[in-house]
Each structure stands twice: as C-alpha cells, then as structure tokens.
Amino acid sequence: MQADPSGISNDRAVVSRVEDDTAVLAVGPSRTPMHLPLDELPDGAQEGTWLVLDMQLSPPMVLSIDQAMTAERATDR
C-alpha cells in the first residue's frame, strides 16, 4: 500500500485515545477517526500504538501491531 509523504499508509492507524471501553483510532495519513471496542485491539495495544488494518473489510479489521512504526513514532515524540 502506498504511503503519503508523512510515511503513513492507508492501512495504518494509531490508537489516539481510549474512552471508557472504546479505542479511538486515527486512520491513514488523513487521520480519519474510527471507534473500536477495546476487546478488538491486539494484546498490548495502548495509546500511541500503531496498528495494521485490513482495509478490504467493512468495517476495517485490526490485524496486528506495527511494532516498527510504533517504536519509530515513539522516538519522534
């Protein structure tokens, strides 16, 4: 999947915040918000964690944690 100049591809999302039992994801380079029940996140996911999504499904499904992007973006903060 092609990334925009920010380095964020359309199939990536970051957990931007947690509200009660819902995670709010910022999806793709446009940071489109997506709400997801916490129990649909991979183990270990928290605010600031980058996720790989399956964008072929509707709604998109979280496949895994993007460990490399999570580590890279954590050092950018």
Buried (B, 14 or more C-beta within 10 A) or exposed (E): EEEEEEEBBBBBBBBBEBEEEEBBBBBBBEEEEBEBEBEEBEEEBEEEBBBBBEBEEEEBEBEEBBEEBBEEBEEEE
